[in-house]
Amino acid sequence: MKFLDQVKIMIKAGDGGNGCVAFRREKFIEFGGPYGGDGGDGGSIIVKAVNGLNTLVDYRFAQHHKAQNGFNGSGNNKRGLSGKDLILKVPVGTQIYEEDQKTLLFDLVKEDQEYVLARGGQGGLGNSKFKSSTNRSPRKFTYGKKGEEFIVWLELKLIADVGIIGFPNAGKSSLLSISTRARPKIANYPFTTLNPNLGVVFIDNKEIIIADIPGLIEGAHSGSGLGDKFLKHIERCKSIIHMIDINEDDLVEKYKIIRNELKEFNPDLIKKRELIVFNKIDLIDEKEKKEKIMNFTKKIKKKVYDISVERNINVKNLLRAI
């Protein structure tokens, strides 16, 4: 399965290099004195948000990440090279949590945003640093310090203006594909979409980022159908498109089930602005369509939009409403 929005990784910053004990030995310089260089600093581990990624699956099979150690100092007061930093590239919208999965360390919400997750150890001191008026030839040096090492959780929440939610096979991915350049997998069976997809709509000189959230089912808030993972993405969306197949027997019941899942997962989700959309009106006659919409609006008392993604009926009006 491509989708993975939460992963545990172990990180280890580089250790600092050790200081060096050396003395200057040159012709005509009788008392050269201490000449040992410092060790180089260890490399740090930096997390960077980049575009073009929408999953953390790359870290599923590579869970250990270590930066380069600093090099030891050497004679002639030569400082050791510092270790190279290790940059971990993640999608925009990735949150970094401590091992307890509750303490948020950082939230990467912008492209090219960086966070130093683990700092490399400082290099040790060479014996030239310990020269004094009372000790002209010290043999003292220090070892490099250890780099930081711990376990963190990476959690991805897609950032979008609008999230499309609903039961599986309601037409969410189809709407994304005809209104944006995104090309999600589309097929006539439930759970075709297993990973969230992002697309950008351009209409009336405005730009809208839309997220296609994989289908939710009853019990999603407790993990059924991986729903608890998908519901996390909705927390980032400013508004919601609630899509329902108009051919369902009980539209009100279908609507209430999804709303209840949102409420159980996070009560703030039902406070978001919502557009209710009935899809697949090309598969039902006009009279039955009007009756179903009338019965629904009597009980729910909200405006609805009726569209056919397949026939591209009323889709532009919906995008303008969005």
C-alpha positions as CSV (number, residue, x, y, z in Angstrom):
1,M,0.0,0.0,0.0
2,K,1.4,3.4,-1.0
3,F,-0.1,5.4,1.7
4,L,1.7,5.8,5.0
5,D,1.2,9.0,7.0
6,Q,2.9,8.0,10.2
7,V,6.3,6.4,10.8
8,K,8.7,6.0,13.7
9,I,12.4,6.6,13.0
10,M,15.6,6.5,15.0
11,I,18.0,9.3,14.4
12,K,21.6,9.7,15.5
13,A,23.7,12.9,14.9
14,G,27.4,12.6,14.2
15,D,29.9,12.4,17.1
16,G,32.6,15.1,17.4
17,G,36.1,14.1,16.4
18,N,38.8,13.8,19.2
19,G,41.4,16.4,19.8
20,C,45.1,15.6,19.0
21,V,48.2,15.5,21.1
22,A,51.2,16.7,19.0
23,F,54.3,18.9,19.3
24,R,56.0,21.1,16.8
25,R,59.2,19.5,15.6
26,E,61.2,21.7,13.1
27,K,64.8,22.4,12.5
28,F,66.1,25.4,14.4
29,I,63.0,25.5,16.6
30,E,64.1,23.9,19.8
31,F,61.0,24.3,21.9
32,G,58.2,24.1,19.4
33,G,55.5,23.5,21.9
34,P,52.1,21.8,21.6
35,Y,50.8,21.6,18.1
36,G,47.7,19.3,18.2
37,G,44.5,20.4,16.4
38,D,40.9,20.2,17.5
39,G,38.5,17.6,16.3
40,G,35.7,18.4,13.8
41,D,32.1,18.8,14.8
42,G,29.7,15.9,14.1
43,G,27.0,16.4,11.4
44,S,23.5,17.3,12.4
45,I,20.2,15.8,11.2
46,I,17.9,18.3,9.5
47,V,14.4,17.7,8.4
48,K,13.3,19.7,5.3
49,A,9.8,20.1,3.7
50,V,9.8,19.7,0.0
51,N,7.1,19.7,-2.7
52,G,6.6,16.7,-4.9
53,L,6.1,14.3,-2.0
54,N,2.8,13.3,-0.5
55,T,3.6,10.2,1.6
56,L,6.1,9.1,4.2
57,V,6.4,5.6,2.8
58,D,10.1,6.1,2.0
59,Y,10.8,6.0,5.7
60,R,8.9,2.8,6.3
61,F,11.9,0.6,5.3
62,A,14.7,3.0,6.3
63,Q,14.0,3.7,9.9
64,H,17.6,4.3,11.1
65,H,19.3,7.6,10.1
66,K,22.8,8.6,11.1
67,A,24.8,11.7,10.3
68,Q,28.6,11.6,9.6
69,N,31.0,11.8,12.5
70,G,33.5,14.6,12.8
71,F,37.2,13.7,12.0
72,N,39.9,13.7,14.6
73,G,42.3,16.7,14.8
74,S,45.9,16.2,13.6
75,G,49.4,17.8,14.0
76,N,50.3,21.2,12.7
77,N,47.3,22.6,14.5
78,K,45.0,21.1,11.9
79,R,41.4,20.9,12.8
80,G,39.5,17.8,11.8
81,L,36.8,18.1,9.1
82,S,33.3,18.5,10.4
83,G,30.9,15.7,9.5
84,K,28.3,16.2,6.8
85,D,24.7,17.1,7.8
86,L,22.1,14.6,6.9
87,I,19.0,16.1,5.4
88,L,15.7,14.1,5.6
89,K,13.2,15.3,2.9
90,V,9.6,15.1,3.9
91,P,6.3,16.3,2.4
92,V,5.0,19.8,3.3
93,G,2.6,19.3,6.2
94,T,4.8,16.8,8.2
95,Q,4.7,17.1,12.0
96,I,7.5,15.8,14.2
97,Y,6.6,14.3,17.5
98,E,8.7,13.0,20.4
99,E,8.6,9.2,21.1
100,D,5.5,9.6,23.2
101,Q,3.6,10.7,20.1
102,K,2.1,13.6,22.1
103,T,4.8,16.2,22.3
104,L,5.0,18.2,19.1
105,L,8.5,19.3,18.3
106,F,7.9,21.1,15.0
107,D,5.3,21.5,12.2
108,L,6.6,21.9,8.7
109,V,3.9,23.8,6.9
110,K,5.9,25.7,4.2
111,E,8.1,24.6,1.3
112,D,11.9,24.6,2.1
113,Q,11.2,25.0,5.8
114,E,13.9,23.3,7.8
115,Y,14.2,22.1,11.4
116,V,17.4,20.9,13.1
117,L,16.2,17.7,14.7
118,A,19.4,16.4,16.2
119,R,22.6,18.4,16.7
120,G,26.0,16.9,16.1
121,G,28.5,16.6,18.9
122,Q,31.2,19.2,19.4
123,G,34.7,18.4,18.4
124,G,37.3,17.7,21.2
125,L,40.2,20.1,21.9
126,G,43.8,19.5,20.9
127,N,46.7,19.9,23.3
128,S,47.6,23.3,21.9
129,K,44.5,24.7,23.6
130,F,45.9,23.7,27.1
131,K,49.1,25.6,26.8
132,S,49.7,28.0,29.7
133,S,52.4,29.9,31.4
134,T,52.9,27.1,33.9
135,N,52.5,24.2,31.5
136,R,54.4,24.8,28.3
137,S,54.1,21.2,26.9
138,P,50.7,19.9,27.9
139,R,49.6,16.4,26.9
140,K,46.1,17.0,27.7
141,F,43.3,16.7,25.1
142,T,39.5,16.1,25.1
143,Y,37.4,13.6,23.3
144,G,34.6,14.7,20.9
145,K,31.1,14.9,22.4
146,K,28.5,12.4,21.3
147,G,25.8,13.5,18.9
148,E,22.2,13.6,19.9
149,E,20.3,10.3,19.5
150,F,16.6,9.6,20.0
151,I,13.4,8.3,18.4
152,V,10.8,10.5,16.8
153,W,7.5,10.1,15.0
154,L,6.9,11.7,11.7
155,E,3.2,12.3,10.9
156,L,1.8,13.8,7.7
157,K,-1.3,15.9,7.4
158,L,-1.9,17.3,4.0
159,I,-2.6,21.0,3.7
160,A,-5.4,22.0,1.4
161,D,-8.1,24.6,1.1
162,V,-10.8,22.0,0.6
163,G,-11.1,18.3,1.5
164,I,-13.5,16.0,-0.4
165,I,-15.0,13.4,2.0
166,G,-17.7,10.8,1.7
167,F,-18.3,7.1,1.5
168,P,-16.1,5.0,-0.9
169,N,-17.0,5.1,-4.6
170,A,-18.9,8.4,-4.3
171,G,-16.9,10.0,-7.1
172,K,-14.4,12.0,-5.0
173,S,-11.4,11.1,-7.1
174,S,-13.3,11.6,-10.3
175,L,-14.1,15.2,-9.3
176,L,-10.4,15.9,-8.6
177,S,-9.4,14.4,-11.9
178,I,-11.7,16.5,-14.1
179,S,-11.2,19.8,-12.2
180,T,-7.4,19.6,-11.7
181,R,-4.3,18.1,-13.3
182,A,-4.1,15.4,-10.6
183,R,-4.5,11.9,-11.9
184,P,-5.7,9.7,-9.0
185,K,-6.6,6.1,-9.6
186,I,-10.3,5.8,-10.6
187,A,-12.3,2.6,-10.8
188,N,-15.9,1.4,-10.1
189,Y,-15.2,-0.3,-6.8
190,P,-14.9,0.9,-3.1
191,F,-11.5,1.9,-1.7
192,T,-9.9,2.5,-5.1
193,T,-8.1,5.4,-3.4
194,L,-5.7,4.3,-0.7
195,N,-3.7,7.5,-0.4
196,P,-4.8,11.1,-0.3
197,N,-4.3,13.1,-3.5
198,L,-3.8,16.9,-4.0
199,G,-4.9,19.0,-7.0
200,V,-5.0,22.7,-7.8
201,V,-8.2,24.2,-9.4
202,F,-7.9,27.4,-11.4
203,I,-11.2,29.2,-11.8
204,D,-12.1,32.9,-12.2
205,N,-8.5,33.9,-11.7
206,K,-8.5,32.1,-8.3
207,E,-6.5,29.1,-7.1
208,I,-7.9,26.4,-4.9
209,I,-6.0,23.4,-3.5
210,I,-8.3,20.4,-3.2
211,A,-7.5,17.1,-1.3
212,D,-9.2,13.9,-2.2
213,I,-9.5,12.0,1.1
214,P,-9.9,8.2,0.8
215,G,-13.4,6.9,1.5
216,L,-14.6,6.9,5.1
217,I,-16.9,4.2,6.5
218,E,-18.8,3.8,9.8
219,G,-16.3,3.4,12.6
220,A,-13.7,5.4,10.8
221,H,-12.9,7.4,13.9
222,S,-11.8,4.2,15.7
223,G,-9.7,3.0,12.8
224,S,-12.1,1.1,10.6
225,G,-10.9,1.2,7.0
226,L,-7.8,3.2,8.1
227,G,-10.3,6.0,8.7
228,D,-8.5,7.4,11.7
229,K,-5.4,8.0,9.6
230,F,-7.4,9.7,6.8
231,L,-9.4,11.8,9.2
232,K,-6.2,13.5,10.3
233,H,-5.8,15.1,6.9
234,I,-9.2,16.8,7.2
235,E,-7.9,18.7,10.2
236,R,-5.7,20.8,7.9
237,C,-8.5,21.6,5.4
238,K,-10.3,25.0,5.7
239,S,-13.5,23.7,4.2
240,I,-15.1,20.4,3.4
241,I,-16.9,19.0,0.3
242,H,-19.2,16.2,1.5
243,M,-20.0,14.1,-1.5
244,I,-22.8,11.6,-1.5
245,D,-24.0,9.2,-4.3
246,I,-27.6,10.3,-5.0
247,N,-28.5,6.7,-5.8
248,E,-28.1,5.7,-2.2
249,D,-31.4,4.6,-0.5
250,D,-31.2,6.8,2.6
251,L,-29.3,10.0,1.9
252,V,-29.9,11.5,5.3
253,E,-28.5,8.4,7.0
254,K,-25.4,8.4,4.8
255,Y,-24.9,12.0,5.6
256,K,-25.3,11.6,9.4
257,I,-22.9,8.6,9.5
258,I,-20.0,10.6,8.0
259,R,-20.8,13.7,10.2
260,N,-20.8,11.5,13.3
261,E,-17.4,10.1,12.4
262,L,-16.0,13.6,12.1
263,K,-17.5,14.6,15.4
264,E,-16.2,11.5,17.2
265,F,-12.7,12.0,15.8
266,N,-12.5,15.7,16.5
267,P,-15.5,17.9,17.4
268,D,-13.9,20.9,15.6
269,L,-14.2,19.1,12.3
270,I,-18.0,19.6,12.1
271,K,-17.5,23.3,12.6
272,K,-15.7,23.7,9.3
273,R,-17.6,25.2,6.3
274,E,-19.3,22.4,4.3
275,L,-20.7,22.0,0.8
276,I,-23.0,19.0,0.4
277,V,-22.8,17.6,-3.1
278,F,-25.0,14.9,-4.6
279,N,-23.1,13.1,-7.4
280,K,-24.2,10.7,-10.2
281,I,-27.4,12.6,-11.1
282,D,-27.0,11.2,-14.6
283,L,-28.0,7.8,-13.3
284,I,-31.4,8.9,-11.9
285,D,-34.5,10.5,-13.5
286,E,-35.3,14.1,-12.9
287,K,-38.4,13.5,-10.8
288,E,-36.8,11.1,-8.4
289,K,-33.8,13.4,-8.1
290,K,-36.0,16.3,-7.0
291,E,-37.9,14.2,-4.5
292,K,-34.7,12.9,-2.9
293,I,-33.2,16.4,-2.7
294,M,-36.4,17.8,-1.2
295,N,-36.7,15.1,1.4
296,F,-33.0,15.6,2.3
297,T,-33.2,19.4,2.7
298,K,-36.4,19.1,4.8
299,K,-34.5,17.2,7.4
300,I,-30.9,18.6,7.1
301,K,-31.9,22.2,6.2
302,K,-28.7,22.9,4.2
303,K,-28.2,23.9,0.6
304,V,-27.1,21.1,-1.7
305,Y,-25.4,20.9,-5.1
306,D,-26.3,18.2,-7.6
307,I,-23.7,17.3,-10.2
308,S,-22.6,14.5,-12.5
309,V,-18.8,14.2,-12.6
310,E,-19.1,11.6,-15.4
311,R,-21.1,13.9,-17.7
312,N,-19.6,17.1,-16.3
313,I,-23.0,18.5,-15.3
314,N,-23.0,21.5,-12.9
315,V,-19.3,20.9,-12.0
316,K,-18.2,24.4,-12.9
317,N,-21.0,25.9,-10.6
318,L,-19.7,23.7,-7.8
319,L,-16.1,24.9,-8.3
320,R,-17.3,28.5,-8.2
321,A,-19.2,27.8,-5.0
322,I,-16.0,26.3,-3.5
